[in-house]
Amino acid sequence: MTKYSRLEVLNRLKRLSGWRLEGEEIKKDYGFRSFSEAMKFVNQVADFAEHLRHHPAILVDNQRVTLTLSTHEQGGITESDFNLAEQVERRLMDQRR
């Protein structure tokens, strides 16, 4: 899988609400009403990431969860990162609406 250029990453990010570029990673913060709700989200992301065989870095800070994506083998952001981000938005975040 080929590493995306900065311009390619910025163009793809336009389709993902709330995601941002930081160095060689894309990130998004999610807020929840409770720690329990945040952990349910984390577990759903973990199950889904395991299925895709592409794992995000996950930071839990009480009611806030930060997902960080990059493809370490490529030293940056690839299609796999955007696939996972898009799936999280489509499948998991739709449940919150």
C-alpha positions, 0 to 999 in steps of 0.5 A: 500500500502506497503512502499518500502525499500531504495533498492527497491526505488533505483532499481525502480529509475533506470528506471526513468531518472532524478528522485532522492531519497531525504530522504523519497521522490522522486523528479525531476526538469523540465526546461521550456522555459517560465513561461507560459510553466511551468504552462501548465505542472503544470496544466497537472500534476494536472489534471492527479494526480487528476485522479489518486488520488495521488498528488505530491508536486509541486514547481514552480520557474519561468521556473523550476518545481520540482515534489516531490512524497511520500505517507504520509499515509505510511511515504515513497515511495510506488507503487503509487509514481512510478505509478505517476512518470512513467505516468508523464514521459510517457504521459506528457514528451512525448509531449515535445519531 
